[in-house]
Amino acid sequence: METKIPLLEVKDLRTYFYMEEGVSHAVDGVDFTINRGSTVGVVGESGCGKSVTAYSILQLVSKPGKIVSGSAILHRLPREGQKQGQDVDLLALKPDSEELRQMRGAEISMIFQEPMVSLSPLHTIGDQISENILLHRKVSKQEALEQSAAMLREVGIPRSADRLASYPFQLSGGMRQRAMIALALVCHPSLLIADEPTTALDVTTQAQILELIVRLQKEMGMAVMMITHNLGVVAEMCEEVVVMYLGEVVEQAPVDALFHDSLHPYTQALLRSIPRLGASKGNKLEPIEGTVPDPYNRPKGCPFHPRCVRKIAGRCDEIRPELVVMPDGRRVRCLLYQKEA
């Protein structure tokens, strides 16, 4: 049995946004672990806190957002001459500290949702990729450009040396996404955070991008945190799945267990809403009734109870459930699995 070695441990992460309308608990006590070389999927509806969780890990949350509490322990690999790596709490570092800047892009990288707005329109692709190399490696400008061209070639961009002089608007959507991946992976990070990496791409290009990420992950031995709405992507790529709802982790389980025997009513509702091949035309999809609650007016008790078909009257609308560890190691936040329920 393969030994699982933790790479990133997120504990009790809370990120709030202080707005005129009130306080939005965008991330409210999130816990999960990513092991070395593994792929963890983070799923849930829009507004459930997936992207804010990723931004919080790298301390990229800007005002009026604030990381209120929590820790994100990165178990670093040993450097040359060291017997063991040094553990560091990313959230204990100052956002503008030199140590955190050196880790972003080198040890932890991120593919942002939309490369057209994430890449600078004023600088060439070559300048943006080589800047990351120059920041983290002691090489010349020419060597950085050569490494940038090699990385563009690695992600499948033809005539990569010529593409160094291109601006983002001169590339297609698929090419921009490949350039963003090259920028994220050029320093060989141990963790890649992919935030909706196939958004706004056609189906064929989506498949190519996902195959590319899987191939590079195997070659580099890195872990991947895959943020997505697409449960098909999760089933294909991920080993572990974290399901979020209204800023909380409601279920965490191995991918096979989640798809064949999900525990939380929200996860079950998500799976019922997936279109299925072979289904007759008369079969209607089962959407989740209602909408995600207003973040400034969270329901009392379980956040999902207004939409839940298995809610317990007088309990789910009063008691906020804790995260329960099941005998098989899965975790679920639901009163149905708490002893007192």
N, C-alpha and C positions, 0 to 999 in steps of 0.2 A: 504493500500500500504506500502510495506516494506521500511523503511528509509535506505538510503545508507550512510554509514559512511566511509569517505576516510581513507585509511591506508597509502598509499604511493602516493605522488604527484610528478611526474617528469616534470620539466619545462625547456624548452630551453636547453636541454642537447646536448653538442657538444664535440665529441671526435675525435681528428685528429691524424694521424700517419705521422710523419715527416721522410720520406725515401729519399734515394739518387735520386730516380726517380721523386720525388716531394712530395706534401702534399696530403694524402688521407683523405677525409672528411668521415670517417667511420660512424659517427653519427653526423647529421647536423641539430640541432634544434628540437629534439624530445620532445613531450609533451604527457603525458597520466596520468590517475589516476587509481589506483587499490583500490577498496573498501574492507572493512573487510569481510572476509569469501567468497569473490567472486573468480571466475576463469577467468582470462583474457588471451586470446590467442594472441600471437605475431607471425605473419606469413609473408612470403615473400620468394623470391628465395635466394639461397646461395649468400653471399656477400652483402646483403641488410642492415646489421648492427644489426641483432637481438641479437646475442651473445655478441657483443661489448657493446650494451646497457645494458645488464645484468651485464657484468663485470664492467662497469662504475658505476653502482649503488652501488656496493660493493667496488669500488676503487681497482679493481684487474687488471687494465690495466697497463702493463709494457712498458718500453721504447722499441721502439721509439714512442709509443702511449702516448697521453697526453689529459687529460680532460681540454678542453679550457674554457668552461663556463657551466652554468646551475645550477640547484638545484634538490635535491631529498629529499623531506620533508617526514620523517617518523613520523606519529602520533602515539606515543607510548601509550600503555595501562597504566593506573595509577598503581603505585606500592603500596605496603602495607602502609597504613597511608596517601595516597595521594587522593585528590578528583578528580584530572584530570591528565592525562599523560602529559609528556613533549615532545614537538615537537622538532625534531632534523634534521638538514640538513646534510645528509650523506656526501655530496660533500664538505662541509665546514670543515670537520674533516681532520686531517692529516692522510695519508694512513697507517702510522706506529703507530698511536696513540693508547693508551690503551683503550679508549672509543670505537673506531671503532672495535678493536679486540674483545672486549666483546660483541659487537652486532652481528658480523659475527658468524653464527652457533648457536646463541641463539635466537635472534629476527628475523633475516633473514638468511635463509639457501639456499644452491644451490645444485642441482643435476647436475653434469657436464656431458658433452656429452658422453664421453667414460670412463667407470669406470676402465678399464684395465690400462689406463695411468693416471687416476686421483687418484686412490688409490696407496699408497706407496707399491712397491713390496718387500720392506725390513722389513716391520712390519706386524704383524698379524692383522686380522680383529678386534679382541678384543682390541688390543692396540690402533688402530686408532679410534674406536668408544669411548672407555673409555677416551681417551685423550680429546675429545670434552666435555665430561661430567666433567672431572676434571678441565678443564679451566673455566667452567661457574657455577659449583655447588660446594658447600663445602661438599664433601663426601670423604670417604676413597677409596683407590684403589680397595678393594674388593667390596664395594658397587657399584663403577663405572662399574666393570665387571658384576655384577649381573644385573644392569640396561641395560647394553649392550646386555646381553643374552636375557633379556625380550623384548627388542626392536627388536632383530633378530627374535624372536618367533612371534612378532606382525606383521612383514612383511612377514611371511610365510616360514621362513627357518627352516627346521626340525632339531632336535638335536642341538638346538642353542648354548647350553653350550659347546658342543664339537667343534662347528664351530668357537668359539672365537680364537682357536689356529691355524686356517687355514690361509694361505696366499692367496692373490687375485688370483694367478695363479692356485690354487688348486680348484677354484670354476668355475662353468659354467657361461656363459654370463648372464643368467637370475639371477643366484644367486649373481653375482657381482653387478648387478643393484639393487637387493634387499638390499644388504649390504650397497651400496651407499645411498639408501633411508633411511635406518636405521641410518646411520651416520648423515644425514641431519636433521632427525626429532627427534632425541633422546632428544633434549633439548626443544621440543615443540615450534618451532618458530611461529610467527604470520604471516610470509610470506615465502613461498617456491618458489624459482625460479627453474623451471625444464627446463633445456636446452636440448632439443631433448632426453627425457628420455628413448625412445624406439629404438634409433638408433642401427642398426646391430643385432636386436633381431628378432626371427621368429614371425610370426603373432600370434600364440597362446600365446607366452610369452609376446608379446606386450599388448595383451588384459588383461592378468593377472596383469601386472605392472600398467596399467591405472586404472583398477578396484581397485587396492591396493591404489593408490594415492587418488582416489575419496573417498574411505572408510575412510582413515586416515584423510583426509581433514574434513570430517563431524564429526569425533570423536574429533578432536583437534580444530575445528573452525577456521582454518587458511585460509589465502588467497593463491592463486596459480597463478603464472605468468608462463604460459605454452608456451615455444618457440618450434615451430614445423613447418615442411613442410607439414604435413598431415592435410588436411582440413577436413577429416573424423573425426579425433581426436578432432578438434576444434568444429565441429558440435555436437559431443557427450558430450564434457566436459565443454565447455566455455559458459559464459554468455555475455561477451564482447569480441570484436576482434579488435586488432590493426594491420593494414596492413602496412608494411614498404617496401620502394623501394629506393635504393641507399642512405641509411642513413636518410631518411625522413619518417614521418608518412603521408601516402597518404589517409588513411581512418580509422575512428574509429566508430564502431557502435555495437549495440546489435546483438547477433549471428543470431537471426531470420531475422532481417532486412537486415543483410549483405548477407545472403544466398538467400533471396527471392526478394530483391530489392537493390542490390549493386549499388553504385553511381560512383565510380572511374573506368575508363576504365581498369586500371591494375587489380583491383579486379574482374571485369567482365571477363577479359581474364583468370585469374587464375581459376575461377569457370568453364569456358568452357573447360578447359584442364583436368578436372577430369573424369576418366573412370566411366561409369554409368551401373549399373546392368540392364539387359533387353534390352540393346542397340543391334541392329543387327550387325552381324560381318562385314557388309560392311561399317558401320559408322566409320569414322576415327576420332581420337582425334584432337582437335584444339590446337596445341601448340602455345605459344606466339612467334611471329616472332622476329628474332634477338636475341641478348644476352644482358646481363647487361653491360652497358658501362664501359670503363676503368675508375677506380676511380681517376686516375691522369689526366684524360681528360674528365671531366664531360660536357655533352651537355649544351649549352646555353638555357635559358628558362626552361621549364618543363623537368626534367630528363627523363621522360618516353616518350616524344614526338617522338623520332626516331622509336619507336615500336608501337605507338598508332594508332588505326584505326579511331579514332574520333578527331584527332588533327585538330586545326584551323590554316591554313597556315597564316604566318605572325604574329601570336600571340603566339601560343604555343612554337615556336622556338625562341621567343624573350623575353617573359614575364615569370618570375618565379612565379608560383601561391602561394598565401597565403592559410593558413588553414581556411576554411569557416565553420562556425557553422550553420547548417540547422535548420529550425523551429522545427523539432522533436528532436533536440539535437545531432544528428549525425554530424560528422565532416569530411570534405573532402577537399583535396588539388588539385583543378582542376579549370581551367578557365571556364569550362562549367557551373559552379555554382556561378561564381563571377558576380556581377551586371554589371560591365563594359564590360563583354564578351557577 
